[in-house]
Amino acid sequence: MIQARAEIEKLAGTAAQAGPLPQDLASRQWHRQDTVISLPGVQIGGGGFVVIAGPCSVESYQQLMATAQAVKRAGAGVLRGGAYKPRSSPYSFQGLGPEGLELLARARELTGLPVVTEVMDSAELELVEACADIIQVGARNVQNFSLLKKVGRCRKPVLLKRGLMTTVKELLLSAEYIMAEGNSQVILCERGIRTFETATRNTLDLSAVCVLKEMTHLPVIVDPSHAVGQRRWVGPLARAALAVGADGVMVEVHHRPEDALCDGEQSLRPEEFSRLMAELNLLRSLLPLRA
């Protein structure tokens, strides 16, 4: 027992002398050029600006197809939609599961838009990977290291959301878990953090975009919908995300948000989303360095 304790203390002392390990794979220190993730008809990273849009959750064929066609017409580059939905209450709508994945695949056929959807459990990973063009790891799973390792063995891009109480460094270390398993196609997403402020659903940390763009070569996008929780503030924050240098935004859109089973109050109506796309396109024309 004494000998084992001595070995542990020796190892701990060696680790302390070496200092913290750098985030080698995610770090811009070792990879100066921006990572660009290519999907059918769209690229994420490298100076462009992509808009990912669609409903919080897949609810029905009619709902998804109507919304998917609306965001396609307005100019979205990627379709989002949750087949599996993590909810704070166990009694809230939890998604359609495999049926939702099938509907997302049909929406991709209809619109030609690549699809991003969330995986919540490693048991569902094979089904999600087969359907999705981008696998999303949500805020609640950002430090589910077992899931991150399994996602890292997939060969699909991964959209990794920052957790409600996750620091920028911790977010990068979670990305490192994925990249260490061989998957270098990681997209980071700032979606608001939990602070003392209650005026909005979360507090959108736009400074994290600037910090991350300096620290890592990975694309960084912003989710203003989950940050503020009210549709009237989504547009201003989406424009702000473009202005501070984000590689894109992810916006919730629903053809009838008043009937939505999930997050209707923060979902834009199709006409509101169309106006936002026009505003973003105008703003991009005023920022030539991003062209």
Secondary structure as UniProt FT lines:
FT   HELIX           2..18
FT   TURN            24..26
FT   TURN            28..30
FT   STRAND          37..39
FT   TURN            40..41
FT   STRAND          42..44
FT   TURN            46..47
FT   STRAND          50..54
FT   HELIX           61..74
FT   STRAND          78..80
FT   TURN            90..91
FT   HELIX           98..111
FT   STRAND          115..119
FT   HELIX           122..124
FT   HELIX           125..131
FT   STRAND          134..137
FT   HELIX           139..141
FT   TURN            142..143
FT   HELIX           145..152
FT   STRAND          158..161
FT   TURN            164..165
FT   HELIX           168..180
FT   TURN            181..182
FT   STRAND          186..190
FT   HELIX           207..215
FT   STRAND          220..222
FT   HELIX           224..228
FT   HELIX           231..244
FT   STRAND          248..253
FT   HELIX           257..259
FT   HELIX           264..266
FT   HELIX           270..285
FT   HELIX           288..290
//
